[in-house]
Amino acid sequence: MQRRILVVDDEPTVRFGIRHFLEAHGMEVVEAEGCRQARELFRGCRPDLVLLDYRLRDGTALDLLPEMRAVDPSIPVLVLTAHVSIDTAIQVIKQGAEHFLPKPVELSTLLMMVERLLEAQRTRRQQQALAASCPEALNPFLGQSRAIRELESTARAVLDSDSPVLIQGETGSGKGVLATWLHLHGPRGGGPRVQLNCAGLSPQFLETELFGHERGAFTSAVSRKQGLLEVAHRGIVFLDEIGDMDLQVQPKLLKVLEEKRFRRLGEVEDRSVDVRLIAATHQNLVEAVRAHRFRSDLYFRISTLPLFIPALRERPEDILVIARDMLARLSRELGRPGLDLSPTAEAALRSYSWPGNLRELRNVLERAVLLSSTPVLRPDDLRFDHLLARALAPSPVEPGAALSSGRSELDLTLREVERRHIERVLADEGGHVERAAKRLGIPRSSLYQKLKRLGLSSKI
């Protein structure tokens, strides 16, 4: 991913020289000539690193550093100064600068320092992401069933894209585990991942969690709050149960996906953010759109790349593979390593319907590990909830139901999914390429190239 550098200097020739040099090395550069402009750009464009001249016409680095740290302390700041002194160095480091270099600066030295700081930042973010995801860092593709192999193939095909992913599947089927896998194995694996379950949240709470708020934005907003979208900059936002998102919030999320911009509650300026959305739901969103509980334009935007996780009962050949893996993990975590399953216990696991899917399987095994007194688990150790299983037994599938749930889309290639989505967006925009490109989040030239490659016409 191209790194964005904010260069703050009141000398145009200095800014031009640094910009030309860094752009030649594959970086994006934005410029500010003073403190006021730097504040606006720092909030709006969210740089990966700041090159900050110590002395500016309307202030100094000491004025800007505390404000930048308050907005986002993870962004490194490299101070350039023509007034080198021990006191100056101590002051800028205390205020949060990563380092400082004397002016005039040698461009080769500047590049080395910039690359070093960016690499250190990337490593820190990756470590934080891995640490945060460690408890869920499971393999979502355990098993040999055709359904799980198709899921893995499709998931690997969408890894490198920045388009939204919609994960569909029953409650407890492992949607969060798959979202974690997509994050850790994709190009944003070194960036943050934030998660929010949309079920049961009021519109105001959902908005303030996603977008943040300014002090005084509403009665209980006694201090400024950073939203999850800002926290996830350059990373992943995982919205679980997106089908339960309030209709008032949905158009604001759509704006973020289309324009990469948003506003905190109580704020008048837009902020720029670079995130990839992974959404998940157990609901049939097509039916939710028909019932006017979910916006059609948001559905089309988030369902660009659909993934469907099959229920555990639909892949019985995978049950024992998953159960053995879970049992090995649980027995180590709970201090009883080496536990095994008897043949009769294995048969009981295979014959149960698993209405709660992987979550229920883990609960059954965890309970057995804690309560059993023998090294080999028997059927009596596996306490199934048969009443719940009967209550949650799926209704007979009507003809065409699989198609409406999105499962048939697993049979589509990534090219076909892309073609269908572009066709829908173009049709919705009356064939207007510029508006369609904006909704798709790509340059107009890129959309023309896709139309040519896919054999599509803008006259739809």
Secondary structure, DSSP 8 states (H G I E B T S, - for coil): ---EEEEE-S-HHHHHHHHHHHHHTT-EEEEESSHHHHHHHHHHH--SEEEEESEETTEEHHHHHHHHHHH-TTS-EEEEESS--HHHHHHHHHTT-SEEEESS--HHHHHHHHHHHHHHHHHHHHHHHHHHHGGG---TT-S--HHHHHHHHHHHHHTT--S-EEEE--TTSSHHHHHHHHHHHSTTTTS-EEEEE-TT--HHHHHHHHHEE-TTSSTT--S-EE-HHHHTTTEEEEEETGGG--TTTHHHHHHHHHHSEE--BT--S-EE--EEEEEEESS-HHHHHHTTSS-HHHHHHHTSEEEE---GGG-GGGHHHHHHHHHHHHHHHTT-TT-EE-HHHHHHHHHS--TTHHHHHHHHHHHHHHH--SSEE-GGG----HHHHHHT------TTHHHHHTGGGGGS-HHHHHHHHHHHHHHHTTT-HHHHHHHHTS-HHHHHHHHHHHT--S--
